[in-house]
Amino acid sequence: MKYYTLDTEEKKLVEELDRNEFIDISDSTEKSRYQEYARSTLSKNRNINIRLSERDLQKIKIKAAEKGIPYQTLAASILHQCSNTQ
């Protein structure tokens, strides 16, 4: 069951993955650069408390580990994306 909608860029990425056109960035300087972009974009202004199911939290932690970022940064990024979607 699908609970989300992909935007144009995300659809393009999925199509590229399906065609094996996606290139893994193994260069640590490149990865570090994008992590710094995420840190700069997601400046901490306020703390919030939110209740999540254990299952959702574990999924977020797994995805964050796959991306090599802290799970709280990933959660903040997801919220940021949703808040800027019209």
PELIN-V156997 format. One record per residue. N is the residue number from 1. SS is DSSP state (H for helix, E for strand, - for the rest). OMEGA is omega in whole degrees, 0 to 359 (* if undefined). Layout:
# PELIN-V156997
<<N:SS:OMEGA> <N:SS:OMEGA>>
This chain:
# PELIN-V156997
<<1:-:184> <2:-:182> <3:-:186> <4:-:176> <5:-:180> <6:-:174> <7:-:185> <8:H:181> <9:H:180> <10:H:178> <11:H:179> <12:H:179> <13:H:179> <14:H:178> <15:H:178> <16:H:177> <17:H:180> <18:H:180> <19:-:182> <20:-:178> <21:-:181> <22:-:182> <23:-:179> <24:-:177> <25:-:181> <26:-:178> <27:-:185> <28:H:179> <29:H:177> <30:H:179> <31:H:180> <32:H:179> <33:H:180> <34:H:175> <35:H:178> <36:H:175> <37:H:180> <38:H:179> <39:H:181> <40:H:182> <41:H:187> <42:-:180> <43:-:182> <44:-:177> <45:-:181> <46:-:174> <47:-:175> <48:-:172> <49:-:181> <50:-:178> <51:-:177> <52:-:174> <53:-:179> <54:H:181> <55:H:179> <56:H:180> <57:H:179> <58:H:178> <59:H:178> <60:H:179> <61:H:179> <62:H:180> <63:H:179> <64:H:179> <65:H:178> <66:H:180> <67:H:180> <68:-:179> <69:-:176> <70:-:183> <71:H:179> <72:H:176> <73:H:178> <74:H:179> <75:H:179> <76:H:179> <77:H:178> <78:H:179> <79:H:179> <80:H:179> <81:H:180> <82:H:182> <83:H:180> <84:-:178> <85:-:182> <86:-:*>>
